[in-house]
């Protein structure tokens, strides 16, 4: 089931089951434009767009959402599930990120300034990224992780978990992934795995953060004037993202905010005889000026 709700015009939202993010207070926006116009006038709108798919797998090259495997990877960087010397469950997963501009394909939004065009494309494969398997190399992308590797910082994540369970995640606690754990480091290693579903969501959220940090995903802002453009955002704006399981057992009920516990919907979606391959549809809030 595909739903772009709650769509907004200015800061007036239609009815929806989940809370919405901030939106511009003025319905009419005047934005810069190339010569000879210099200025363009449009209507400030906002909507949730399905913009990416993720594969999460322990098998290198397994394209979960496409239904086949890439044999070139073989058993390179094979995912695992194990216990360390302290008898703590841990696991490693690969993530594939697909560009998935469904709104553009369905021609739901016709203004070029309000959609991401293009075709289905494989945007990122963790198998060919050495930082995804090596925690030392990962610190190149997230050097600030050492600041939050302490009980006080991690204890604050309980507030993020509660907020995401009942409302939206807290962007100020950007190092937290709510009920899933810690956003750092930006790799596929998960410690203290309690549920493969929870781990698969955690590495998907980490990948979204990683791509933001690398400048591969741009951000829109729901404020007057700022709504005219897209901006780089090295810190993941968690409240503007949602997830929805699509493989292997689709969750057609609704999408969920980043950090929300899987306990609400995981029943029957992780039988013991599966290979721990999962697919998610990633939703993002887009604010723009409709021409």
DRENPA-3360 file (N, C-alpha, C; in nm, 2 decimals, always signed):
BEGIN
1 = XXXXXXXX = +0.08/-0.12/+0.00/+0.00/+0.00/+0.00/+0.09/+0.12/+0.00 ~ +0.07/+0.21/-0.09/+0.14/+0.34/-0.10/+0.06/+0.45/-0.06 ~ +0.11/+0.53/+0.03/+0.03/+0.65/+0.08/+0.13/+0.76/+0.10 ~ +0.11/+0.88/+0.05/+0.19/+1.00/+0.06/+0.15/+1.08/+0.18 ~ +0.05/+1.04/+0.26/-0.01/+1.12/+0.36/+0.09/+1.12/+0.48 ~ +0.08/+1.23/+0.57/-0.01/+1.34/+0.55/+0.05/+1.45/+0.46 ~ +0.00/+1.47/+0.34/+0.05/+1.58/+0.26/+0.01/+1.72/+0.32 ~ +0.09/+1.82/+0.30/+0.07/+1.95/+0.36/+0.07/+2.06/+0.25;
9 = XXXXXXXX = -0.01/+2.16/+0.27/-0.01/+2.29/+0.19/+0.02/+2.39/+0.30 ~ +0.13/+2.46/+0.29/+0.18/+2.55/+0.39/+0.20/+2.47/+0.52 ~ +0.14/+2.50/+0.63/+0.15/+2.42/+0.75/+0.02/+2.36/+0.79 ~ -0.07/+2.34/+0.69/-0.20/+2.27/+0.72/-0.19/+2.13/+0.66 ~ -0.20/+2.03/+0.75/-0.18/+1.90/+0.71/-0.32/+1.83/+0.70 ~ -0.33/+1.73/+0.61/-0.44/+1.65/+0.60/-0.44/+1.55/+0.72 ~ -0.54/+1.47/+0.74/-0.55/+1.38/+0.85/-0.46/+1.26/+0.82 ~ -0.38/+1.22/+0.92/-0.30/+1.10/+0.90/-0.28/+1.03/+1.04;
17 = XXXXXXXX = -0.23/+0.91/+1.04/-0.22/+0.83/+1.16/-0.10/+0.87/+1.24 ~ +0.00/+0.92/+1.17/+0.13/+0.95/+1.24/+0.16/+1.10/+1.23 ~ +0.23/+1.15/+1.33/+0.26/+1.30/+1.33/+0.35/+1.34/+1.22 ~ +0.34/+1.47/+1.18/+0.41/+1.53/+1.07/+0.52/+1.61/+1.12 ~ +0.62/+1.65/+1.04/+0.73/+1.74/+1.07/+0.69/+1.88/+1.05 ~ +0.78/+1.97/+1.08/+0.75/+2.12/+1.07/+0.74/+2.15/+0.92 ~ +0.65/+2.25/+0.89/+0.63/+2.30/+0.75/+0.63/+2.45/+0.75 ~ +0.66/+2.51/+0.63/+0.66/+2.66/+0.63/+0.52/+2.72/+0.67;
25 = XXXXXXXX = +0.53/+2.83/+0.73/+0.41/+2.90/+0.78/+0.34/+2.98/+0.67 ~ +0.41/+3.02/+0.56/+0.35/+3.09/+0.45/+0.32/+3.01/+0.33 ~ +0.20/+3.01/+0.28/+0.17/+2.92/+0.17/+0.24/+2.96/+0.04 ~ +0.26/+3.09/+0.02/+0.32/+3.14/-0.10/+0.47/+3.17/-0.08 ~ +0.56/+3.12/-0.16/+0.70/+3.14/-0.14/+0.76/+3.20/-0.27 ~ +0.85/+3.29/-0.25/+0.92/+3.35/-0.36/+1.07/+3.30/-0.35 ~ +1.11/+3.23/-0.46/+1.24/+3.16/-0.46/+1.33/+3.22/-0.57 ~ +1.46/+3.21/-0.55/+1.55/+3.25/-0.66/+1.53/+3.16/-0.78;
33 = XXXXXXXX = +1.56/+3.22/-0.90/+1.55/+3.15/-1.03/+1.66/+3.20/-1.12 ~ +1.70/+3.12/-1.21/+1.80/+3.17/-1.31/+1.75/+3.28/-1.40 ~ +1.84/+3.36/-1.46/+1.80/+3.47/-1.55/+1.73/+3.41/-1.67 ~ +1.63/+3.48/-1.72/+1.60/+3.62/-1.70/+1.49/+3.64/-1.59 ~ +1.44/+3.53/-1.53/+1.33/+3.54/-1.43/+1.38/+3.60/-1.30 ~ +1.49/+3.55/-1.24/+1.55/+3.59/-1.11/+1.46/+3.55/-0.99 ~ +1.33/+3.55/-1.01/+1.24/+3.51/-0.90/+1.13/+3.43/-0.95 ~ +1.09/+3.33/-0.87/+0.97/+3.25/-0.91/+0.88/+3.23/-0.79;
41 = XXXXXXXX = +0.75/+3.23/-0.82/+0.65/+3.22/-0.71/+0.59/+3.09/-0.72 ~ +0.57/+3.02/-0.60/+0.51/+2.89/-0.60/+0.44/+2.87/-0.47 ~ +0.38/+2.75/-0.46/+0.30/+2.71/-0.34/+0.39/+2.61/-0.26 ~ +0.40/+2.64/-0.13/+0.48/+2.55/-0.04/+0.40/+2.43/+0.00 ~ +0.45/+2.31/-0.04/+0.39/+2.19/-0.01/+0.49/+2.09/+0.06 ~ +0.44/+1.99/+0.12/+0.52/+1.89/+0.18/+0.45/+1.75/+0.17 ~ +0.53/+1.65/+0.15/+0.47/+1.51/+0.14/+0.57/+1.41/+0.17 ~ +0.53/+1.29/+0.21/+0.62/+1.18/+0.24/+0.64/+1.10/+0.11;
49 = XXXXXXXX = +0.76/+1.09/+0.06/+0.79/+1.02/-0.06/+0.86/+0.89/-0.04 ~ +0.82/+0.78/-0.11/+0.91/+0.66/-0.10/+1.03/+0.68/-0.20 ~ +1.15/+0.69/-0.14/+1.26/+0.73/-0.22/+1.37/+0.63/-0.23 ~ +1.37/+0.52/-0.15/+1.48/+0.43/-0.16/+1.43/+0.29/-0.11 ~ +1.50/+0.19/-0.15/+1.48/+0.05/-0.10/+1.62/+0.01/-0.05 ~ +1.61/-0.08/+0.06/+1.73/-0.13/+0.11/+1.72/-0.29/+0.12 ~ +1.83/-0.35/+0.08/+1.85/-0.49/+0.11/+1.93/-0.51/+0.23 ~ +1.90/-0.60/+0.32/+1.98/-0.63/+0.44/+2.00/-0.78/+0.43;
57 = XXXXXXXX = +2.13/-0.82/+0.43/+2.15/-0.96/+0.41/+2.29/-1.00/+0.47 ~ +2.29/-1.13/+0.51/+2.42/-1.19/+0.55/+2.50/-1.25/+0.44 ~ +2.44/-1.26/+0.32/+2.50/-1.33/+0.21/+2.54/-1.22/+0.11 ~ +2.67/-1.20/+0.09/+2.72/-1.10/+0.00/+2.66/-1.12/-0.14 ~ +2.62/-1.01/-0.20/+2.56/-1.01/-0.34/+2.42/-1.05/-0.35 ~ +2.35/-1.08/-0.23/+2.21/-1.12/-0.24/+2.12/-1.00/-0.25 ~ +2.06/-0.98/-0.37/+1.98/-0.87/-0.40/+1.84/-0.90/-0.36 ~ +1.80/-0.88/-0.23/+1.68/-0.93/-0.18/+1.56/-0.88/-0.25;
65 = XXXXXXXX = +1.55/-0.75/-0.28/+1.44/-0.69/-0.34/+1.43/-0.71/-0.49 ~ +1.54/-0.75/-0.55/+1.54/-0.79/-0.70/+1.52/-0.94/-0.72 ~ +1.54/-1.02/-0.62/+1.52/-1.16/-0.63/+1.63/-1.24/-0.69 ~ +1.75/-1.19/-0.69/+1.86/-1.27/-0.74/+1.99/-1.24/-0.67 ~ +2.10/-1.31/-0.69/+2.23/-1.29/-0.63/+2.33/-1.25/-0.74 ~ +2.43/-1.17/-0.70/+2.54/-1.14/-0.78/+2.66/-1.24/-0.75 ~ +2.69/-1.33/-0.84/+2.79/-1.43/-0.81/+2.93/-1.38/-0.79 ~ +2.96/-1.26/-0.84/+3.09/-1.21/-0.83/+3.15/-1.20/-0.69;
73 = XXXXXXXX = +3.06/-1.18/-0.59/+3.10/-1.15/-0.46/+3.14/-1.28/-0.38 ~ +3.08/-1.39/-0.43/+3.10/-1.52/-0.36/+3.08/-1.51/-0.21 ~ +3.18/-1.56/-0.14/+3.17/-1.56/+0.01/+3.26/-1.45/+0.07 ~ +3.29/-1.35/-0.01/+3.37/-1.23/+0.04/+3.29/-1.16/+0.14 ~ +3.35/-1.13/+0.26/+3.28/-1.06/+0.36/+3.15/-1.12/+0.40 ~ +3.15/-1.25/+0.42/+3.02/-1.32/+0.45/+2.97/-1.26/+0.59 ~ +2.84/-1.24/+0.59/+2.78/-1.20/+0.72/+2.78/-1.31/+0.82 ~ +2.77/-1.27/+0.95/+2.78/-1.37/+1.05/+2.67/-1.34/+1.16;
81 = XXXXXXXX = +2.66/-1.44/+1.25/+2.59/-1.43/+1.37/+2.66/-1.51/+1.47 ~ +2.72/-1.45/+1.58/+2.80/-1.52/+1.67/+2.80/-1.46/+1.81 ~ +2.87/-1.53/+1.90/+2.89/-1.48/+2.04/+3.04/-1.45/+2.06 ~ +3.07/-1.34/+2.13/+3.21/-1.32/+2.15/+3.25/-1.39/+2.28 ~ +3.37/-1.36/+2.33/+3.42/-1.43/+2.45/+3.34/-1.39/+2.58 ~ +3.26/-1.28/+2.57/+3.17/-1.25/+2.68/+3.03/-1.31/+2.66 ~ +3.02/-1.39/+2.57/+2.89/-1.45/+2.54/+2.78/-1.35/+2.50 ~ +2.82/-1.25/+2.43/+2.72/-1.15/+2.38/+2.69/-1.17/+2.23;
89 = XXXXXXXX = +2.57/-1.18/+2.20/+2.53/-1.20/+2.06/+2.57/-1.08/+1.97 ~ +2.63/-1.11/+1.86/+2.67/-1.01/+1.76/+2.64/-1.06/+1.62 ~ +2.64/-0.97/+1.53/+2.61/-1.01/+1.39/+2.67/-0.91/+1.29 ~ +2.68/-0.95/+1.17/+2.72/-0.86/+1.06/+2.63/-0.87/+0.94 ~ +2.59/-0.76/+0.88/+2.50/-0.76/+0.77/+2.56/-0.66/+0.66 ~ +2.53/-0.70/+0.54/+2.55/-0.61/+0.42/+2.42/-0.54/+0.39 ~ +2.44/-0.42/+0.34/+2.32/-0.33/+0.30/+2.34/-0.28/+0.16 ~ +2.24/-0.29/+0.08/+2.23/-0.24/-0.06/+2.13/-0.13/-0.06;
97 = XXXXXXXX = +2.16/-0.02/-0.12/+2.07/+0.10/-0.13/+2.03/+0.12/-0.27 ~ +1.90/+0.12/-0.30/+1.85/+0.14/-0.43/+1.78/+0.28/-0.44 ~ +1.81/+0.35/-0.55/+1.73/+0.47/-0.58/+1.59/+0.42/-0.63 ~ +1.49/+0.48/-0.57/+1.35/+0.43/-0.60/+1.25/+0.54/-0.60 ~ +1.26/+0.62/-0.71/+1.17/+0.74/-0.72/+1.03/+0.71/-0.77 ~ +0.95/+0.64/-0.68/+0.82/+0.59/-0.72/+0.72/+0.71/-0.75 ~ +0.74/+0.82/-0.68/+0.65/+0.93/-0.70/+0.66/+0.98/-0.85 ~ +0.79/+0.98/-0.89/+0.81/+1.03/-1.03/+0.75/+0.93/-1.13;
105 = XXXXXXXX = +0.77/+0.80/-1.11/+0.72/+0.70/-1.20/+0.56/+0.71/-1.21 ~ +0.50/+0.73/-1.10/+0.35/+0.73/-1.10/+0.30/+0.87/-1.14 ~ +0.38/+0.97/-1.16/+0.34/+1.10/-1.20/+0.24/+1.16/-1.11 ~ +0.27/+1.14/-0.98/+0.18/+1.19/-0.88/+0.20/+1.34/-0.86 ~ +0.33/+1.38/-0.85/+0.37/+1.52/-0.84/+0.43/+1.56/-0.97 ~ +0.38/+1.66/-1.03/+0.43/+1.70/-1.17/+0.53/+1.81/-1.17 ~ +0.55/+1.88/-1.06/+0.65/+1.99/-1.06/+0.79/+1.94/-1.04 ~ +0.88/+1.98/-1.13/+1.01/+1.93/-1.13/+1.09/+1.96/-1.00;
113 = XXXXXXXX = +1.05/+2.07/-0.94/+1.11/+2.11/-0.82/+1.07/+2.03/-0.69 ~ +0.97/+1.94/-0.71/+0.91/+1.87/-0.60/+0.92/+1.72/-0.61 ~ +1.02/+1.67/-0.69/+1.03/+1.53/-0.70/+1.17/+1.49/-0.74 ~ +1.21/+1.37/-0.71/+1.34/+1.31/-0.75/+1.31/+1.22/-0.87 ~ +1.37/+1.26/-0.98/+1.34/+1.18/-1.11/+1.44/+1.07/-1.12 ~ +1.44/+1.00/-1.24/+1.53/+0.90/-1.27/+1.47/+0.76/-1.27 ~ +1.55/+0.66/-1.28/+1.51/+0.52/-1.28/+1.56/+0.45/-1.16 ~ +1.50/+0.32/-1.15/+1.55/+0.24/-1.04/+1.70/+0.21/-1.06;
121 = XXXXXXXX = +1.78/+0.23/-0.96/+1.92/+0.22/-0.97/+1.98/+0.17/-0.84 ~ +2.09/+0.09/-0.85/+2.16/+0.04/-0.74/+2.26/+0.16/-0.70 ~ +2.23/+0.23/-0.59/+2.31/+0.34/-0.56/+2.43/+0.31/-0.47 ~ +2.42/+0.20/-0.39/+2.53/+0.17/-0.30/+2.53/+0.02/-0.27 ~ +2.65/-0.04/-0.27/+2.67/-0.18/-0.23/+2.78/-0.18/-0.12 ~ +2.74/-0.23/-0.01/+2.84/-0.23/+0.10/+2.95/-0.32/+0.08 ~ +2.93/-0.42/-0.01/+3.04/-0.52/-0.03/+3.17/-0.46/-0.09 ~ +3.15/-0.35/-0.16/+3.27/-0.29/-0.22/+3.32/-0.17/-0.14;
129 = XXXXXXXX = +3.27/-0.15/-0.02/+3.31/-0.04/+0.06/+3.39/-0.09/+0.18 ~ +3.52/-0.07/+0.18/+3.60/-0.13/+0.29/+3.56/-0.07/+0.43 ~ +3.50/+0.05/+0.44/+3.47/+0.10/+0.57/+3.35/+0.03/+0.63 ~ +3.27/-0.05/+0.55/+3.16/-0.12/+0.61/+3.20/-0.24/+0.69 ~ +3.31/-0.29/+0.66/+3.36/-0.41/+0.74/+3.47/-0.39/+0.84 ~ +3.53/-0.27/+0.83/+3.65/-0.24/+0.91/+3.61/-0.12/+1.00 ~ +3.60/-0.14/+1.13/+3.57/-0.04/+1.23/+3.67/+0.07/+1.24 ~ +3.80/+0.04/+1.21/+3.90/+0.14/+1.22/+3.89/+0.24/+1.10;
137 = XXXXXXXX = +3.86/+0.18/+0.98/+3.84/+0.27/+0.87/+3.71/+0.35/+0.88 ~ +3.61/+0.30/+0.95/+3.48/+0.37/+0.97/+3.50/+0.50/+1.04 ~ +3.60/+0.51/+1.13/+3.62/+0.63/+1.20/+3.66/+0.75/+1.11 ~ +3.70/+0.73/+0.99/+3.72/+0.83/+0.90/+3.60/+0.91/+0.87 ~ +3.48/+0.84/+0.86/+3.35/+0.90/+0.84/+3.29/+0.95/+0.96 ~ +3.31/+0.88/+1.07/+3.24/+0.93/+1.20/+3.34/+0.94/+1.31 ~ +3.43/+1.03/+1.31/+3.53/+1.05/+1.41/+3.47/+1.09/+1.55 ~ +3.35/+1.15/+1.54/+3.28/+1.19/+1.66/+3.22/+1.08/+1.74;
145 = XXXXXXXX = +3.23/+0.96/+1.69/+3.17/+0.84/+1.76/+3.24/+0.82/+1.89 ~ +3.37/+0.85/+1.91/+3.43/+0.83/+2.04/+3.37/+0.92/+2.15 ~ +3.31/+1.03/+2.11/+3.25/+1.11/+2.21/+3.13/+1.05/+2.28 ~ +3.06/+0.97/+2.20/+2.93/+0.91/+2.24/+2.95/+0.76/+2.29 ~ +3.07/+0.71/+2.29/+3.09/+0.57/+2.33/+3.11/+0.56/+2.48 ~ +3.01/+0.60/+2.55/+3.01/+0.60/+2.70/+2.87/+0.57/+2.75 ~ +2.86/+0.52/+2.87/+2.72/+0.49/+2.93/+2.63/+0.61/+2.94 ~ +2.68/+0.73/+2.96/+2.59/+0.84/+2.98/+2.52/+0.88/+2.84;
153 = XXXXXXXX = +2.61/+0.88/+2.74/+2.55/+0.92/+2.61/+2.46/+0.81/+2.56 ~ +2.49/+0.68/+2.58/+2.41/+0.57/+2.53/+2.28/+0.56/+2.62 ~ +2.29/+0.60/+2.75/+2.17/+0.60/+2.83/+2.07/+0.70/+2.79 ~ +2.12/+0.81/+2.73/+2.02/+0.91/+2.68/+1.94/+0.86/+2.56 ~ +1.98/+0.75/+2.50/+1.90/+0.69/+2.39/+1.77/+0.64/+2.43 ~ +1.75/+0.61/+2.56/+1.62/+0.57/+2.61/+1.52/+0.67/+2.58 ~ +1.55/+0.80/+2.60/+1.45/+0.90/+2.56/+1.42/+0.90/+2.42 ~ +1.51/+0.88/+2.33/+1.49/+0.87/+2.19/+1.40/+0.75/+2.16;
161 = XXXXXXXX = +1.42/+0.64/+2.23/+1.34/+0.52/+2.20/+1.19/+0.55/+2.24 ~ +1.17/+0.61/+2.35/+1.04/+0.64/+2.40/+0.97/+0.74/+2.30 ~ +1.04/+0.84/+2.26/+0.99/+0.94/+2.17/+0.95/+0.88/+2.04 ~ +1.03/+0.79/+1.98/+1.00/+0.73/+1.85/+0.88/+0.63/+1.87 ~ +0.87/+0.57/+1.99/+0.76/+0.48/+2.01/+0.62/+0.54/+2.01 ~ +0.61/+0.67/+2.05/+0.48/+0.73/+2.07/+0.47/+0.85/+1.98 ~ +0.58/+0.91/+1.92/+0.57/+1.03/+1.84/+0.67/+1.02/+1.73 ~ +0.77/+1.10/+1.74/+0.88/+1.10/+1.64/+1.02/+1.10/+1.71;
169 = XXXXXXXX = +1.12/+1.05/+1.65/+1.25/+1.05/+1.71/+1.30/+1.19/+1.74 ~ +1.40/+1.20/+1.83/+1.46/+1.32/+1.87/+1.58/+1.35/+1.79 ~ +1.58/+1.45/+1.70/+1.69/+1.48/+1.62/+1.81/+1.53/+1.70 ~ +1.79/+1.59/+1.82/+1.90/+1.64/+1.90/+1.98/+1.52/+1.95 ~ +1.93/+1.40/+1.96/+2.00/+1.28/+2.00/+2.04/+1.21/+1.87 ~ +2.12/+1.27/+1.79/+2.15/+1.22/+1.66/+2.23/+1.09/+1.66 ~ +2.30/+1.06/+1.77/+2.38/+0.94/+1.78/+2.30/+0.82/+1.82 ~ +2.17/+0.84/+1.84/+2.08/+0.73/+1.88/+1.99/+0.68/+1.77;
177 = XXXXXXXX = +1.97/+0.55/+1.77/+1.87/+0.49/+1.67/+1.75/+0.44/+1.74 ~ +1.71/+0.51/+1.85/+1.59/+0.47/+1.92/+1.60/+0.33/+1.98 ~ +1.50/+0.25/+1.96/+1.50/+0.11/+2.02/+1.60/+0.02/+1.95 ~ +1.65/+0.06/+1.84/+1.75/-0.02/+1.76/+1.89/-0.02/+1.82 ~ +1.92/+0.09/+1.89/+2.06/+0.10/+1.95/+2.13/+0.23/+1.91 ~ +2.26/+0.21/+1.87/+2.34/+0.33/+1.84/+2.36/+0.34/+1.69 ~ +2.36/+0.47/+1.64/+2.39/+0.49/+1.50/+2.53/+0.47/+1.47 ~ +2.62/+0.48/+1.57/+2.76/+0.46/+1.54/+2.80/+0.32/+1.58;
185 = XXXXXXXX = +2.90/+0.27/+1.51/+2.97/+0.32/+1.39/+2.90/+0.29/+1.26 ~ +2.94/+0.36/+1.15/+2.87/+0.35/+1.02/+2.92/+0.22/+0.95 ~ +2.89/+0.10/+1.01/+2.93/-0.02/+0.94/+2.82/-0.13/+0.98 ~ +2.85/-0.25/+0.93/+2.75/-0.36/+0.94/+2.76/-0.44/+1.06 ~ +2.85/-0.41/+1.16/+2.86/-0.48/+1.28/+2.76/-0.44/+1.38 ~ +2.69/-0.54/+1.44/+2.59/-0.51/+1.54/+2.62/-0.59/+1.66 ~ +2.63/-0.53/+1.78/+2.66/-0.60/+1.90/+2.53/-0.61/+1.98 ~ +2.52/-0.71/+2.07/+2.40/-0.74/+2.15/+2.28/-0.75/+2.06;
193 = XXXXXXXX = +2.29/-0.84/+1.96/+2.17/-0.86/+1.88/+2.06/-0.93/+1.95 ~ +1.95/-0.87/+1.96/+1.83/-0.94/+2.03/+1.73/-0.99/+1.93 ~ +1.73/-0.93/+1.81/+1.64/-0.97/+1.70/+1.70/-0.94/+1.57 ~ +1.70/-1.03/+1.47/+1.75/-1.00/+1.34/+1.68/-0.89/+1.27 ~ +1.55/-0.88/+1.30/+1.47/-0.77/+1.24/+1.52/-0.63/+1.29 ~ +1.54/-0.63/+1.42/+1.59/-0.50/+1.48/+1.73/-0.47/+1.43 ~ +1.82/-0.57/+1.41/+1.95/-0.54/+1.36/+1.94/-0.50/+1.21 ~ +1.85/-0.56/+1.13/+1.84/-0.52/+0.99/+1.80/-0.37/+0.98;
201 = XXXXXXXX = +1.71/-0.33/+1.07/+1.66/-0.19/+1.07/+1.78/-0.10/+1.11 ~ +1.85/-0.14/+1.21/+1.96/-0.06/+1.26/+2.06/-0.03/+1.15 ~ +2.11/-0.13/+1.07/+2.20/-0.11/+0.97/+2.14/-0.03/+0.85 ~ +2.01/-0.04/+0.83/+1.95/+0.04/+0.72/+1.95/+0.19/+0.76 ~ +1.92/+0.21/+0.89/+1.93/+0.35/+0.94/+2.07/+0.41/+0.94 ~ +2.16/+0.32/+0.97/+2.31/+0.36/+0.96/+2.34/+0.40/+0.82 ~ +2.30/+0.32/+0.73/+2.33/+0.35/+0.59/+2.27/+0.48/+0.54 ~ +2.15/+0.51/+0.59/+2.09/+0.64/+0.55/+2.18/+0.75/+0.61;
209 = XXXXXXXX = +2.22/+0.74/+0.73/+2.31/+0.84/+0.80/+2.44/+0.85/+0.72 ~ +2.50/+0.73/+0.69/+2.63/+0.73/+0.61/+2.62/+0.80/+0.48 ~ +2.51/+0.78/+0.41/+2.49/+0.85/+0.28/+2.47/+1.00/+0.29 ~ +2.40/+1.04/+0.40/+2.39/+1.18/+0.43/+2.53/+1.24/+0.46 ~ +2.61/+1.17/+0.54/+2.74/+1.21/+0.57/+2.83/+1.23/+0.45 ~ +2.82/+1.14/+0.35/+2.90/+1.14/+0.23/+2.84/+1.23/+0.13 ~ +2.73/+1.30/+0.15/+2.68/+1.40/+0.06/+2.60/+1.34/-0.05 ~ +2.56/+1.21/-0.04/+2.49/+1.14/-0.15/+2.34/+1.16/-0.14;
217 = XXXXXXXX = +2.29/+1.21/-0.02/+2.15/+1.24/+0.00/+2.14/+1.38/+0.04 ~ +2.05/+1.46/-0.03/+2.03/+1.60/+0.01/+1.90/+1.61/+0.10 ~ +1.89/+1.72/+0.17/+1.79/+1.74/+0.26/+1.70/+1.86/+0.23 ~ +1.57/+1.86/+0.25/+1.49/+1.98/+0.23/+1.45/+2.02/+0.37 ~ +1.41/+2.15/+0.38/+1.38/+2.21/+0.51/+1.24/+2.27/+0.51 ~ +1.16/+2.24/+0.61/+1.03/+2.30/+0.62/+1.02/+2.43/+0.68 ~ +1.09/+2.53/+0.63/+1.09/+2.67/+0.68/+1.07/+2.76/+0.57 ~ +1.02/+2.88/+0.60/+1.00/+2.98/+0.50/+1.14/+3.02/+0.43;
225 = XXXXXXXX = +1.14/+3.04/+0.30/+1.26/+3.07/+0.22/+1.35/+2.95/+0.21 ~ +1.38/+2.88/+0.32/+1.47/+2.77/+0.31/+1.41/+2.66/+0.23 ~ +1.28/+2.65/+0.22/+1.21/+2.55/+0.14/+1.24/+2.55/-0.01 ~ +1.30/+2.66/-0.05/+1.32/+2.67/-0.20/+1.43/+2.58/-0.25 ~ +1.52/+2.53/-0.17/+1.63/+2.46/-0.21/+1.65/+2.33/-0.13 ~ +1.75/+2.25/-0.18/+1.80/+2.13/-0.11/+1.93/+2.16/-0.05 ~ +1.97/+2.09/+0.06/+2.09/+2.12/+0.12/+2.16/+1.99/+0.17 ~ +2.30/+2.00/+0.17/+2.37/+1.88/+0.23/+2.34/+1.88/+0.38;
233 = XXXXXXXX = +2.34/+1.76/+0.44/+2.31/+1.74/+0.58/+2.39/+1.63/+0.63 ~ +2.51/+1.66/+0.69/+2.60/+1.55/+0.74/+2.54/+1.48/+0.86 ~ +2.44/+1.54/+0.93/+2.37/+1.47/+1.04/+2.23/+1.43/+0.99 ~ +2.20/+1.30/+1.01/+2.07/+1.25/+0.97/+1.96/+1.32/+1.04 ~ +1.86/+1.38/+0.96/+1.74/+1.43/+1.02/+1.64/+1.32/+1.05 ~ +1.65/+1.25/+1.16/+1.58/+1.13/+1.18/+1.43/+1.15/+1.17 ~ +1.37/+1.26/+1.22/+1.23/+1.28/+1.22/+1.17/+1.29/+1.08 ~ +1.25/+1.30/+0.98/+1.21/+1.32/+0.84/+1.22/+1.19/+0.77;
241 = XXXXXXXX = +1.24/+1.08/+0.84/+1.26/+0.94/+0.77/+1.16/+0.84/+0.84 ~ +1.11/+0.75/+0.76/+1.03/+0.64/+0.80/+1.07/+0.51/+0.73 ~ +1.03/+0.40/+0.78/+1.07/+0.27/+0.72/+0.94/+0.19/+0.71 ~ +0.95/+0.09/+0.62/+0.84/+0.00/+0.60/+0.89/-0.13/+0.54 ~ +0.87/-0.25/+0.60/+0.92/-0.37/+0.56/+0.84/-0.42/+0.43 ~ +0.92/-0.46/+0.33/+0.86/-0.51/+0.20/+0.91/-0.65/+0.17 ~ +1.01/-0.70/+0.23/+1.06/-0.83/+0.20/+1.13/-0.89/+0.33 ~ +1.11/-1.01/+0.36/+1.04/-1.11/+0.28/+0.89/-1.12/+0.31;
249 = XXXXXXXX = +0.85/-1.06/+0.42/+0.71/-1.06/+0.46/+0.66/-0.92/+0.47 ~ +0.59/-0.86/+0.37/+0.56/-0.72/+0.37/+0.47/-0.68/+0.49 ~ +0.50/-0.56/+0.54/+0.42/-0.50/+0.64/+0.34/-0.39/+0.58 ~ +0.22/-0.43/+0.53/+0.14/-0.34/+0.45/+0.05/-0.24/+0.54 ~ +0.06/-0.25/+0.67/-0.02/-0.17/+0.75/+0.01/-0.02/+0.75 ~ +0.14/+0.01/+0.77/+0.18/+0.15/+0.77/+0.33/+0.15/+0.78 ~ +0.39/+0.27/+0.76/+0.53/+0.29/+0.78/+0.56/+0.34/+0.92 ~ +0.68/+0.33/+0.97/+0.71/+0.37/+1.11/+0.83/+0.46/+1.11;
257 = XXXXXXXX = +0.83/+0.55/+1.21/+0.94/+0.64/+1.23/+1.07/+0.57/+1.26 ~ +1.18/+0.63/+1.22/+1.31/+0.57/+1.25/+1.32/+0.56/+1.40 ~ +1.38/+0.45/+1.45/+1.40/+0.42/+1.59/+1.28/+0.35/+1.66 ~ +1.17/+0.34/+1.59/+1.05/+0.28/+1.66/+1.08/+0.13/+1.67 ~ +1.04/+0.07/+1.78/+1.06/-0.07/+1.80/+0.99/-0.16/+1.70 ~ +1.05/-0.28/+1.67/+0.99/-0.37/+1.58/+0.88/-0.45/+1.65 ~ +0.87/-0.44/+1.78/+0.77/-0.53/+1.85/+0.63/-0.51/+1.81 ~ +0.59/-0.40/+1.75/+0.46/-0.38/+1.71/+0.42/-0.46/+1.59;
265 = XXXXXXXX = +0.51/-0.50/+1.50/+0.48/-0.57/+1.38/+0.56/-0.69/+1.34 ~ +0.66/-0.73/+1.43/+0.75/-0.83/+1.39/+0.69/-0.98/+1.40 ~ +0.58/-0.99/+1.46/+0.52/-1.13/+1.48/+0.50/-1.19/+1.34 ~ +0.56/-1.31/+1.32/+0.54/-1.39/+1.20/+0.63/-1.35/+1.09 ~ +0.72/-1.25/+1.11/+0.80/-1.20/+1.00/+0.95/-1.24/+1.01 ~ +0.98/-1.32/+1.11/+1.11/-1.37/+1.13/+1.12/-1.52/+1.17 ~ +1.06/-1.61/+1.09/+1.06/-1.75/+1.12/+1.20/-1.80/+1.13 ~ +1.23/-1.91/+1.21/+1.36/-1.96/+1.23/+1.43/-2.02/+1.10;
273 = XXXXXXXX = +1.35/-2.06/+1.00/+1.40/-2.13/+0.89/+1.45/-2.03/+0.77 ~ +1.45/-1.90/+0.80/+1.48/-1.80/+0.69/+1.63/-1.78/+0.69 ~ +1.68/-1.72/+0.59/+1.83/-1.69/+0.58/+1.86/-1.55/+0.62 ~ +1.77/-1.48/+0.70/+1.79/-1.35/+0.75/+1.82/-1.25/+0.64 ~ +1.73/-1.25/+0.54/+1.74/-1.15/+0.43/+1.61/-1.06/+0.44 ~ +1.63/-0.93/+0.44/+1.52/-0.84/+0.46/+1.53/-0.73/+0.36 ~ +1.41/-0.67/+0.33/+1.40/-0.56/+0.24/+1.31/-0.45/+0.30 ~ +1.35/-0.33/+0.29/+1.28/-0.22/+0.35/+1.25/-0.11/+0.24;
281 = XXXXXXXX = +1.14/-0.04/+0.25/+1.11/+0.08/+0.17/+1.13/+0.20/+0.27 ~ +1.22/+0.29/+0.22/+1.25/+0.40/+0.30/+1.17/+0.53/+0.25 ~ +1.10/+0.59/+0.35/+1.02/+0.71/+0.32/+1.09/+0.83/+0.37 ~ +1.08/+0.94/+0.30/+1.15/+1.07/+0.34/+1.05/+1.18/+0.32 ~ +1.05/+1.28/+0.42/+0.96/+1.40/+0.41/+1.03/+1.49/+0.31 ~ +0.96/+1.54/+0.21/+1.01/+1.64/+0.12/+0.92/+1.77/+0.13 ~ +0.99/+1.88/+0.16/+0.92/+2.01/+0.15/+0.98/+2.08/+0.03 ~ +0.89/+2.14/-0.05/+0.93/+2.20/-0.17/+0.83/+2.31/-0.21;
289 = XXX = +0.86/+2.38/-0.32/+0.78/+2.49/-0.38/+0.72/+2.44/-0.51 ~ +0.59/+2.42/-0.51/+0.52/+2.37/-0.63/+0.50/+2.49/-0.73 ~ +0.55/+2.47/-0.85/+0.53/+2.58/-0.95/+0.40/+2.57/-1.02;
% end
